[in-house]
């Protein structure tokens, strides 16, 4: 059980205040996440294509999750490429050492 005391952080999203409890070391990341969500929601609202806070929130969440999914996919691909390159380098080094 964690002995770190959570603290309430006041976040404003589309003009409404939300108080969220979080650990002190997560405070800044939570604030930045709320600011990103607020920007996304305002951008969707201002486009005039989506009405209603609930629909705007769903569209913003969908956009952010889609972006996160894309970035995770890129990360996995880069990790695989890095792993393959590293394995190839190790093999080359072993070959050089064996042929000394």
Biopython code that builds the backbone (N, CA, C, O; Angstrom):
import numpy as np
from Bio.PDB.StructureBuilder import StructureBuilder

atoms = [
    (1, "UNK", "N", (0.836, -1.181, 0.000)),
    (1, "UNK", "CA", (0.000, 0.000, 0.000)),
    (1, "UNK", "C", (0.881, 1.244, 0.000)),
    (1, "UNK", "O", (1.843, 1.348, 0.761)),
    (2, "UNK", "N", (0.531, 2.175, -0.865)),
    (2, "UNK", "CA", (1.322, 3.395, -1.006)),
    (2, "UNK", "C", (1.076, 4.337, 0.165)),
    (2, "UNK", "O", (-0.062, 4.532, 0.592)),
    (3, "UNK", "N", (2.159, 4.919, 0.681)),
    (3, "UNK", "CA", (2.027, 5.875, 1.771)),
    (3, "UNK", "C", (2.043, 7.307, 1.261)),
    (3, "UNK", "O", (1.923, 8.251, 2.042)),
    (4, "UNK", "N", (2.193, 7.469, -0.067)),
    (4, "UNK", "CA", (2.191, 8.806, -0.655)),
    (4, "UNK", "C", (0.764, 9.334, -0.633)),
    (4, "UNK", "O", (-0.176, 8.668, -1.066)),
    (5, "UNK", "N", (0.630, 10.546, -0.118)),
    (5, "UNK", "CA", (-0.691, 11.152, -0.024)),
    (5, "UNK", "C", (-1.055, 11.787, -1.356)),
    (5, "UNK", "O", (-0.301, 12.590, -1.904)),
    (6, "UNK", "N", (-2.217, 11.416, -1.867)),
    (6, "UNK", "CA", (-2.696, 12.021, -3.105)),
    (6, "UNK", "C", (-3.224, 13.407, -2.793)),
    (6, "UNK", "O", (-3.733, 13.674, -1.705)),
    (7, "UNK", "N", (-3.090, 14.280, -3.781)),
    (7, "UNK", "CA", (-3.575, 15.643, -3.605)),
    (7, "UNK", "C", (-4.556, 15.962, -4.725)),
    (7, "UNK", "O", (-4.434, 15.444, -5.835)),
    (8, "UNK", "N", (-5.514, 16.806, -4.430)),
    (8, "UNK", "CA", (-6.499, 17.197, -5.433)),
    (8, "UNK", "C", (-5.911, 18.269, -6.343)),
    (8, "UNK", "O", (-5.278, 19.224, -5.893)),
    (9, "UNK", "N", (-6.141, 18.076, -7.631)),
    (9, "UNK", "CA", (-5.691, 19.037, -8.629)),
    (9, "UNK", "C", (-6.936, 19.556, -9.334)),
    (9, "UNK", "O", (-7.767, 18.772, -9.792)),
    (10, "UNK", "N", (-7.064, 20.868, -9.423)),
    (10, "UNK", "CA", (-8.201, 21.476, -10.116)),
    (10, "UNK", "C", (-7.848, 21.629, -11.590)),
    (10, "UNK", "O", (-6.854, 22.264, -11.943)),
    (11, "UNK", "N", (-8.671, 21.042, -12.437)),
    (11, "UNK", "CA", (-8.472, 21.098, -13.880)),
    (11, "UNK", "C", (-9.684, 21.748, -14.518)),
    (11, "UNK", "O", (-10.816, 21.485, -14.113)),
    (12, "UNK", "N", (-9.458, 22.593, -15.513)),
    (12, "UNK", "CA", (-10.566, 23.220, -16.221)),
    (12, "UNK", "C", (-10.566, 22.720, -17.659)),
    (12, "UNK", "O", (-9.591, 22.861, -18.397)),
    (13, "UNK", "N", (-11.700, 22.129, -18.024)),
    (13, "UNK", "CA", (-11.863, 21.596, -19.374)),
    (13, "UNK", "C", (-13.162, 22.149, -19.929)),
    (13, "UNK", "O", (-14.236, 21.917, -19.375)),
    (14, "UNK", "N", (-13.057, 22.872, -21.011)),
    (14, "UNK", "CA", (-14.206, 23.527, -21.659)),
    (14, "UNK", "C", (-15.028, 24.345, -20.661)),
    (14, "UNK", "O", (-16.258, 24.314, -20.677)),
    (15, "UNK", "N", (-14.325, 25.075, -19.797)),
    (15, "UNK", "CA", (-14.977, 25.975, -18.871)),
    (15, "UNK", "C", (-15.522, 25.337, -17.609)),
    (15, "UNK", "O", (-16.056, 26.035, -16.746)),
    (16, "UNK", "N", (-15.399, 24.028, -17.484)),
    (16, "UNK", "CA", (-15.872, 23.348, -16.270)),
    (16, "UNK", "C", (-14.675, 22.883, -15.464)),
    (16, "UNK", "O", (-13.676, 22.415, -16.010)),
    (17, "UNK", "N", (-14.800, 23.025, -14.148)),
    (17, "UNK", "CA", (-13.704, 22.625, -13.270)),
    (17, "UNK", "C", (-13.928, 21.210, -12.760)),
    (17, "UNK", "O", (-15.033, 20.833, -12.371)),
    (18, "UNK", "N", (-12.851, 20.442, -12.773)),
    (18, "UNK", "CA", (-12.863, 19.076, -12.256)),
    (18, "UNK", "C", (-11.739, 18.962, -11.249)),
    (18, "UNK", "O", (-10.633, 19.445, -11.490)),
    (19, "UNK", "N", (-12.013, 18.327, -10.123)),
    (19, "UNK", "CA", (-10.974, 18.079, -9.126)),
    (19, "UNK", "C", (-10.644, 16.594, -9.191)),
    (19, "UNK", "O", (-11.502, 15.729, -9.014)),
    (20, "UNK", "N", (-9.376, 16.337, -9.449)),
    (20, "UNK", "CA", (-8.901, 14.969, -9.606)),
    (20, "UNK", "C", (-7.779, 14.730, -8.604)),
    (20, "UNK", "O", (-6.868, 15.547, -8.471)),
    (21, "UNK", "N", (-7.854, 13.616, -7.908)),
    (21, "UNK", "CA", (-6.797, 13.254, -6.966)),
    (21, "UNK", "C", (-5.690, 12.530, -7.711)),
    (21, "UNK", "O", (-5.947, 11.640, -8.523)),
    (22, "UNK", "N", (-4.466, 12.918, -7.429)),
    (22, "UNK", "CA", (-3.327, 12.236, -8.050)),
    (22, "UNK", "C", (-2.124, 12.341, -7.129)),
    (22, "UNK", "O", (-2.099, 13.139, -6.192)),
    (23, "UNK", "N", (-1.134, 11.518, -7.417)),
    (23, "UNK", "CA", (0.097, 11.563, -6.645)),
    (23, "UNK", "C", (0.902, 12.793, -7.076)),
    (23, "UNK", "O", (0.836, 13.198, -8.237)),
    (24, "UNK", "N", (1.648, 13.378, -6.166)),
    (24, "UNK", "CA", (2.371, 14.621, -6.466)),
    (24, "UNK", "C", (3.252, 14.546, -7.714)),
    (24, "UNK", "O", (3.335, 15.512, -8.472)),
    (25, "UNK", "N", (3.907, 13.408, -7.929)),
    (25, "UNK", "CA", (4.805, 13.314, -9.085)),
    (25, "UNK", "C", (4.052, 13.210, -10.418)),
    (25, "UNK", "O", (4.659, 13.351, -11.480)),
    (26, "UNK", "N", (2.750, 12.968, -10.371)),
    (26, "UNK", "CA", (1.939, 12.888, -11.583)),
    (26, "UNK", "C", (1.187, 14.186, -11.870)),
    (26, "UNK", "O", (0.520, 14.304, -12.898)),
    (27, "UNK", "N", (1.293, 15.148, -10.974)),
    (27, "UNK", "CA", (0.516, 16.390, -11.065)),
    (27, "UNK", "C", (0.724, 17.123, -12.391)),
    (27, "UNK", "O", (-0.244, 17.460, -13.072)),
    (28, "UNK", "N", (1.964, 17.365, -12.752)),
    (28, "UNK", "CA", (2.246, 18.138, -13.964)),
    (28, "UNK", "C", (1.753, 17.417, -15.208)),
    (28, "UNK", "O", (1.193, 18.043, -16.107)),
    (29, "UNK", "N", (1.956, 16.111, -15.267)),
    (29, "UNK", "CA", (1.505, 15.343, -16.429)),
    (29, "UNK", "C", (-0.021, 15.372, -16.533)),
    (29, "UNK", "O", (-0.567, 15.447, -17.634)),
    (30, "UNK", "N", (-0.699, 15.314, -15.405)),
    (30, "UNK", "CA", (-2.162, 15.383, -15.405)),
    (30, "UNK", "C", (-2.638, 16.746, -15.903)),
    (30, "UNK", "O", (-3.580, 16.825, -16.692)),
    (31, "UNK", "N", (-2.002, 17.803, -15.453)),
    (31, "UNK", "CA", (-2.353, 19.159, -15.895)),
    (31, "UNK", "C", (-2.150, 19.288, -17.400)),
    (31, "UNK", "O", (-3.012, 19.815, -18.103)),
    (32, "UNK", "N", (-1.013, 18.809, -17.894)),
    (32, "UNK", "CA", (-0.728, 18.878, -19.328)),
    (32, "UNK", "C", (-1.723, 18.050, -20.132)),
    (32, "UNK", "O", (-2.128, 18.458, -21.221)),
    (33, "UNK", "N", (-2.120, 16.902, -19.614)),
    (33, "UNK", "CA", (-3.111, 16.065, -20.292)),
    (33, "UNK", "C", (-4.453, 16.773, -20.369)),
    (33, "UNK", "O", (-5.125, 16.731, -21.399)),
    (34, "UNK", "N", (-4.843, 17.421, -19.282)),
    (34, "UNK", "CA", (-6.109, 18.162, -19.263)),
    (34, "UNK", "C", (-6.063, 19.329, -20.251)),
    (34, "UNK", "O", (-7.055, 19.619, -20.919)),
    (35, "UNK", "N", (-4.928, 19.985, -20.339)),
    (35, "UNK", "CA", (-4.789, 21.097, -21.293)),
    (35, "UNK", "C", (-4.886, 20.598, -22.730)),
    (35, "UNK", "O", (-5.502, 21.248, -23.575)),
    (36, "UNK", "N", (-4.291, 19.464, -23.006)),
    (36, "UNK", "CA", (-4.375, 18.871, -24.345)),
    (36, "UNK", "C", (-5.819, 18.504, -24.666)),
    (36, "UNK", "O", (-6.308, 18.783, -25.761)),
    (37, "UNK", "N", (-6.498, 17.879, -23.713)),
    (37, "UNK", "CA", (-7.903, 17.513, -23.919)),
    (37, "UNK", "C", (-8.755, 18.757, -24.136)),
    (37, "UNK", "O", (-9.617, 18.774, -25.014)),
    (38, "UNK", "N", (-8.522, 19.789, -23.350)),
    (38, "UNK", "CA", (-9.265, 21.037, -23.492)),
    (38, "UNK", "C", (-9.066, 21.628, -24.889)),
    (38, "UNK", "O", (-10.028, 22.058, -25.526)),
    (39, "UNK", "N", (-7.825, 21.650, -25.361)),
    (39, "UNK", "CA", (-7.552, 22.178, -26.712)),
    (39, "UNK", "C", (-8.265, 21.354, -27.780)),
    (39, "UNK", "O", (-8.862, 21.906, -28.705)),
    (40, "UNK", "N", (-8.199, 20.043, -27.647)),
    (40, "UNK", "CA", (-8.859, 19.159, -28.614)),
    (40, "UNK", "C", (-10.369, 19.400, -28.624)),
    (40, "UNK", "O", (-10.980, 19.519, -29.686)),
    (41, "UNK", "N", (-10.955, 19.469, -27.445)),
    (41, "UNK", "CA", (-12.405, 19.656, -27.354)),
    (41, "UNK", "C", (-12.831, 21.011, -27.910)),
    (41, "UNK", "O", (-13.839, 21.109, -28.611)),
    (42, "UNK", "N", (-12.077, 22.039, -27.603)),
    (42, "UNK", "CA", (-12.402, 23.377, -28.125)),
    (42, "UNK", "C", (-12.263, 23.418, -29.648)),
    (42, "UNK", "O", (-13.075, 24.041, -30.332)),
    (43, "UNK", "N", (-11.247, 22.765, -30.168)),
    (43, "UNK", "CA", (-11.044, 22.722, -31.612)),
    (43, "UNK", "C", (-12.221, 22.012, -32.287)),
    (43, "UNK", "O", (-12.706, 22.472, -33.321)),
    (44, "UNK", "N", (-12.678, 20.916, -31.723)),
    (44, "UNK", "CA", (-13.822, 20.188, -32.276)),
    (44, "UNK", "C", (-15.083, 21.035, -32.178)),
    (44, "UNK", "O", (-15.857, 21.124, -33.131)),
    (45, "UNK", "N", (-15.284, 21.655, -31.017)),
    (45, "UNK", "CA", (-16.459, 22.514, -30.834)),
    (45, "UNK", "C", (-16.446, 23.667, -31.829)),
    (45, "UNK", "O", (-17.467, 23.973, -32.444)),
    (46, "UNK", "N", (-15.284, 24.307, -31.988)),
    (46, "UNK", "CA", (-15.171, 25.474, -32.857)),
    (46, "UNK", "C", (-15.314, 25.131, -34.339)),
    (46, "UNK", "O", (-15.609, 26.005, -35.153)),
    (47, "UNK", "N", (-15.106, 23.868, -34.687)),
    (47, "UNK", "CA", (-15.283, 23.463, -36.086)),
    (47, "UNK", "C", (-16.750, 23.511, -36.489)),
    (47, "UNK", "O", (-17.077, 23.610, -37.672)),
    (48, "UNK", "N", (-17.637, 23.439, -35.486)),
    (48, "UNK", "CA", (-19.071, 23.506, -35.757)),
    (48, "UNK", "C", (-19.667, 22.223, -36.291)),
    (48, "UNK", "O", (-20.858, 22.184, -36.600)),
    (49, "UNK", "N", (-18.869, 21.166, -36.408)),
    (49, "UNK", "CA", (-19.366, 19.911, -36.970)),
    (49, "UNK", "C", (-19.967, 18.986, -35.926)),
    (49, "UNK", "O", (-20.717, 18.070, -36.265)),
    (50, "UNK", "N", (-19.644, 19.217, -34.661)),
    (50, "UNK", "CA", (-20.128, 18.346, -33.583)),
    (50, "UNK", "C", (-20.766, 19.217, -32.518)),
    (50, "UNK", "O", (-20.184, 20.211, -32.085)),
    (51, "UNK", "N", (-21.970, 18.837, -32.096)),
    (51, "UNK", "CA", (-22.692, 19.580, -31.058)),
    (51, "UNK", "C", (-22.832, 18.733, -29.807)),
    (51, "UNK", "O", (-22.942, 17.509, -29.883)),
    (52, "UNK", "N", (-22.828, 19.375, -28.684)),
    (52, "UNK", "CA", (-23.025, 18.696, -27.404)),
    (52, "UNK", "C", (-21.712, 18.298, -26.780)),
    (52, "UNK", "O", (-20.852, 17.705, -27.431)),
    (53, "UNK", "N", (-21.563, 18.630, -25.507)),
    (53, "UNK", "CA", (-20.315, 18.366, -24.791)),
    (53, "UNK", "C", (-19.967, 16.882, -24.767)),
    (53, "UNK", "O", (-18.796, 16.515, -24.864)),
    (54, "UNK", "N", (-20.986, 16.024, -24.637)),
    (54, "UNK", "CA", (-20.693, 14.593, -24.583)),
    (54, "UNK", "C", (-20.158, 14.089, -25.911)),
    (54, "UNK", "O", (-19.226, 13.285, -25.931)),
    (55, "UNK", "N", (-20.721, 14.537, -27.007)),
    (55, "UNK", "CA", (-20.233, 14.126, -28.338)),
    (55, "UNK", "C", (-18.845, 14.705, -28.607)),
    (55, "UNK", "O", (-17.986, 14.036, -29.182)),
    (56, "UNK", "N", (-18.636, 15.934, -28.193)),
    (56, "UNK", "CA", (-17.323, 16.562, -28.356)),
    (56, "UNK", "C", (-16.278, 15.781, -27.561)),
    (56, "UNK", "O", (-15.175, 15.542, -28.052)),
    (57, "UNK", "N", (-16.622, 15.384, -26.335)),
    (57, "UNK", "CA", (-15.695, 14.623, -25.495)),
    (57, "UNK", "C", (-15.371, 13.275, -26.128)),
    (57, "UNK", "O", (-14.219, 12.842, -26.114)),
    (58, "UNK", "N", (-16.381, 12.612, -26.680)),
    (58, "UNK", "CA", (-16.143, 11.311, -27.322)),
    (58, "UNK", "C", (-15.244, 11.479, -28.547)),
    (58, "UNK", "O", (-14.322, 10.689, -28.749)),
    (59, "UNK", "N", (-15.502, 12.490, -29.355)),
    (59, "UNK", "CA", (-14.673, 12.719, -30.543)),
    (59, "UNK", "C", (-13.234, 13.053, -30.153)),
    (59, "UNK", "O", (-12.292, 12.568, -30.779)),
    (60, "UNK", "N", (-13.064, 13.874, -29.126)),
    (60, "UNK", "CA", (-11.716, 14.226, -28.662)),
    (60, "UNK", "C", (-11.009, 12.981, -28.139)),
    (60, "UNK", "O", (-9.839, 12.754, -28.447)),
    (61, "UNK", "N", (-11.711, 12.179, -27.353)),
    (61, "UNK", "CA", (-11.117, 10.948, -26.826)),
    (61, "UNK", "C", (-10.740, 10.008, -27.965)),
    (61, "UNK", "O", (-9.664, 9.410, -27.947)),
    (62, "UNK", "N", (-11.613, 9.876, -28.948)),
    (62, "UNK", "CA", (-11.324, 9.012, -30.088)),
    (62, "UNK", "C", (-10.100, 9.507, -30.852)),
    (62, "UNK", "O", (-9.245, 8.706, -31.229)),
    (63, "UNK", "N", (-10.005, 10.813, -31.084)),
    (63, "UNK", "CA", (-8.841, 11.378, -31.770)),
    (63, "UNK", "C", (-7.558, 11.113, -30.987)),
    (63, "UNK", "O", (-6.549, 10.714, -31.568)),
    (64, "UNK", "N", (-7.591, 11.330, -29.686)),
    (64, "UNK", "CA", (-6.399, 11.137, -28.864)),
    (64, "UNK", "C", (-6.004, 9.665, -28.777)),
    (64, "UNK", "O", (-4.816, 9.343, -28.817)),
    (65, "UNK", "N", (-6.979, 8.774, -28.660)),
    (65, "UNK", "CA", (-6.678, 7.345, -28.603)),
    (65, "UNK", "C", (-6.127, 6.865, -29.941)),
    (65, "UNK", "O", (-5.220, 6.034, -29.981)),
    (66, "UNK", "N", (-6.674, 7.388, -31.034)),
    (66, "UNK", "CA", (-6.165, 7.035, -32.360)),
    (66, "UNK", "C", (-4.700, 7.460, -32.500)),
    (66, "UNK", "O", (-3.869, 6.695, -32.990)),
    (67, "UNK", "N", (-4.398, 8.674, -32.070)),
    (67, "UNK", "CA", (-3.021, 9.165, -32.124)),
    (67, "UNK", "C", (-2.110, 8.322, -31.240)),
    (67, "UNK", "O", (-0.998, 7.983, -31.644)),
    (68, "UNK", "N", (-2.570, 7.980, -30.040)),
    (68, "UNK", "CA", (-1.785, 7.143, -29.134)),
    (68, "UNK", "C", (-1.531, 5.772, -29.747)),
    (68, "UNK", "O", (-0.420, 5.249, -29.664)),
    (69, "UNK", "N", (-2.547, 5.194, -30.356)),
    (69, "UNK", "CA", (-2.410, 3.891, -30.992)),
    (69, "UNK", "C", (-1.376, 3.945, -32.120)),
    (69, "UNK", "O", (-0.547, 3.045, -32.255)),
    (70, "UNK", "N", (-1.435, 5.001, -32.921)),
    (70, "UNK", "CA", (-0.470, 5.183, -34.010)),
    (70, "UNK", "C", (0.947, 5.292, -33.466)),
    (70, "UNK", "O", (1.865, 4.659, -33.989)),
    (71, "UNK", "N", (1.130, 6.089, -32.419)),
    (71, "UNK", "CA", (2.454, 6.272, -31.829)),
    (71, "UNK", "C", (2.980, 4.977, -31.210)),
    (71, "UNK", "O", (4.171, 4.682, -31.303)),
    (72, "UNK", "N", (2.094, 4.205, -30.578)),
    (72, "UNK", "CA", (2.507, 2.918, -30.011)),
    (72, "UNK", "C", (2.947, 1.973, -31.121)),
    (72, "UNK", "O", (3.933, 1.250, -30.978)),
    (73, "UNK", "N", (2.216, 1.984, -32.218)),
    (73, "UNK", "CA", (2.566, 1.143, -33.357)),
    (73, "UNK", "C", (3.933, 1.539, -33.910)),
    (73, "UNK", "O", (4.758, 0.677, -34.212)),
    (74, "UNK", "N", (4.168, 2.834, -34.040)),
    (74, "UNK", "CA", (5.475, 3.324, -34.497)),
    (74, "UNK", "C", (6.575, 2.909, -33.533)),
    (74, "UNK", "O", (7.655, 2.493, -33.953)),
    (75, "UNK", "N", (6.297, 3.023, -32.248)),
    (75, "UNK", "CA", (7.269, 2.659, -31.222)),
    (75, "UNK", "C", (7.612, 1.168, -31.317)),
    (75, "UNK", "O", (8.780, 0.788, -31.238)),
    (76, "UNK", "N", (6.589, 0.334, -31.486)),
    (76, "UNK", "CA", (6.819, -1.108, -31.610)),
    (76, "UNK", "C", (7.674, -1.412, -32.832)),
    (76, "UNK", "O", (8.577, -2.247, -32.782)),
    (77, "UNK", "N", (7.379, -0.724, -33.929)),
    (77, "UNK", "CA", (8.142, -0.923, -35.160)),
    (77, "UNK", "C", (9.597, -0.509, -34.966)),
    (77, "UNK", "O", (10.510, -1.227, -35.373)),
    (78, "UNK", "N", (9.810, 0.649, -34.345)),
    (78, "UNK", "CA", (11.173, 1.120, -34.091)),
    (78, "UNK", "C", (11.918, 0.176, -33.147)),
    (78, "UNK", "O", (13.108, -0.082, -33.326)),
    (79, "UNK", "N", (11.218, -0.328, -32.157)),
    (79, "UNK", "CA", (11.823, -1.263, -31.206)),
    (79, "UNK", "C", (12.247, -2.535, -31.933)),
    (79, "UNK", "O", (13.333, -3.060, -31.685)),
    (80, "UNK", "N", (11.391, -3.033, -32.833)),
    (80, "UNK", "CA", (11.729, -4.225, -33.602)),
    (80, "UNK", "C", (12.932, -3.959, -34.495)),
    (80, "UNK", "O", (13.862, -4.764, -34.545)),
    (81, "UNK", "N", (12.916, -2.820, -35.207)),
    (81, "UNK", "CA", (14.035, -2.457, -36.077)),
    (81, "UNK", "C", (15.330, -2.338, -35.280)),
    (81, "UNK", "O", (16.381, -2.807, -35.717)),
    (82, "UNK", "N", (15.250, -1.715, -34.121)),
    (82, "UNK", "CA", (16.426, -1.562, -33.275)),
    (82, "UNK", "C", (16.930, -2.916, -32.827)),
    (82, "UNK", "O", (18.133, -3.177, -32.858)),
    (83, "UNK", "N", (16.012, -3.786, -32.407)),
    (83, "UNK", "CA", (16.395, -5.124, -31.968)),
    (83, "UNK", "C", (17.060, -5.913, -33.085)),
    (83, "UNK", "O", (18.053, -6.602, -32.854)),
    (84, "UNK", "N", (16.520, -5.817, -34.292)),
    (84, "UNK", "CA", (17.100, -6.510, -35.442)),
    (84, "UNK", "C", (18.483, -5.973, -35.768)),
    (84, "UNK", "O", (19.407, -6.742, -36.031)),
    (85, "UNK", "N", (18.625, -4.652, -35.749)),
    (85, "UNK", "CA", (19.928, -4.034, -36.025)),
    (85, "UNK", "C", (20.949, -4.427, -34.974)),
    (85, "UNK", "O", (22.104, -4.713, -35.291)),
    (86, "UNK", "N", (20.519, -4.440, -33.729)),
    (86, "UNK", "CA", (21.420, -4.806, -32.641)),
    (86, "UNK", "C", (21.862, -6.259, -32.773)),
    (86, "UNK", "O", (23.037, -6.568, -32.579)),
    (87, "UNK", "N", (20.938, -7.144, -33.099)),
    (87, "UNK", "CA", (21.280, -8.558, -33.277)),
    (87, "UNK", "C", (22.262, -8.727, -34.430)),
    (87, "UNK", "O", (23.192, -9.529, -34.343)),
    (88, "UNK", "N", (22.060, -7.983, -35.500)),
    (88, "UNK", "CA", (22.962, -8.045, -36.651)),
    (88, "UNK", "C", (24.360, -7.556, -36.278)),
    (88, "UNK", "O", (25.361, -8.150, -36.678)),
    (89, "UNK", "N", (24.420, -6.463, -35.505)),
    (89, "UNK", "CA", (25.723, -5.940, -35.075)),
    (89, "UNK", "C", (26.440, -6.928, -34.168)),
    (89, "UNK", "O", (27.651, -7.117, -34.289)),
    (90, "UNK", "N", (25.711, -7.550, -33.274)),
    (90, "UNK", "CA", (26.309, -8.532, -32.368)),
    (90, "UNK", "C", (26.885, -9.694, -33.165)),
    (90, "UNK", "O", (27.987, -10.170, -32.891)),
    (91, "UNK", "N", (26.121, -10.140, -34.157)),
    (91, "UNK", "CA", (26.590, -11.240, -34.998)),
    (91, "UNK", "C", (27.870, -10.853, -35.739)),
    (91, "UNK", "O", (28.806, -11.648, -35.827)),
    (92, "UNK", "N", (27.907, -9.637, -36.266)),
    (92, "UNK", "CA", (29.102, -9.175, -36.984)),
    (92, "UNK", "C", (30.307, -9.088, -36.051)),
    (92, "UNK", "O", (31.414, -9.476, -36.422)),
    (93, "UNK", "N", (30.091, -8.585, -34.858)),
    (93, "UNK", "CA", (31.182, -8.485, -33.870)),
    (93, "UNK", "C", (31.692, -9.869, -33.500)),
    (93, "UNK", "O", (32.900, -10.086, -33.407)),
    (94, "UNK", "N", (30.772, -10.805, -33.289)),
    (94, "UNK", "CA", (31.175, -12.176, -32.953)),
    (94, "UNK", "C", (31.965, -12.807, -34.091)),
    (94, "UNK", "O", (32.941, -13.518, -33.854)),
    (95, "UNK", "N", (31.546, -12.547, -35.326)),
    (95, "UNK", "CA", (32.270, -13.076, -36.498)),
    (95, "UNK", "C", (33.676, -12.518, -36.563)),
    (95, "UNK", "O", (34.624, -13.260, -36.818)),
    (96, "UNK", "N", (33.830, -11.212, -36.335)),
    (96, "UNK", "CA", (35.148, -10.592, -36.346)),
    (96, "UNK", "C", (36.027, -11.177, -35.254)),
    (96, "UNK", "O", (37.198, -11.472, -35.492)),
    (97, "UNK", "N", (35.473, -11.350, -34.053)),
    (97, "UNK", "CA", (36.255, -11.895, -32.940)),
    (97, "UNK", "C", (36.649, -13.342, -33.182)),
    (97, "UNK", "O", (37.731, -13.760, -32.772)),
    (98, "UNK", "N", (35.794, -14.115, -33.840)),
    (98, "UNK", "CA", (36.117, -15.509, -34.129)),
    (98, "UNK", "C", (37.207, -15.641, -35.177)),
    (98, "UNK", "O", (37.973, -16.605, -35.161)),
    (99, "UNK", "N", (37.282, -14.685, -36.084)),
    (99, "UNK", "CA", (38.236, -14.748, -37.183)),
    (99, "UNK", "C", (39.566, -14.075, -36.870)),
    (99, "UNK", "O", (40.380, -13.883, -37.773)),
    (100, "UNK", "N", (39.802, -13.722, -35.641)),
    (100, "UNK", "CA", (41.071, -13.076, -35.242)),
    (100, "UNK", "C", (42.174, -14.060, -35.235)),
    (100, "UNK", "O", (43.313, -13.708, -34.928)),
]
sb = StructureBuilder()
sb.init_structure("model")
sb.init_model(0)
sb.init_chain("A")
sb.init_seg("    ")
for serial, (resi, resn, name, xyz) in enumerate(atoms, 1):
    if name == "N":
        sb.init_residue(resn, " ", resi, " ")
    sb.init_atom(name, np.array(xyz, "f"), 0.0, 1.0, " ", f" {name:<3s}", serial, name[0])
structure = sb.get_structure()
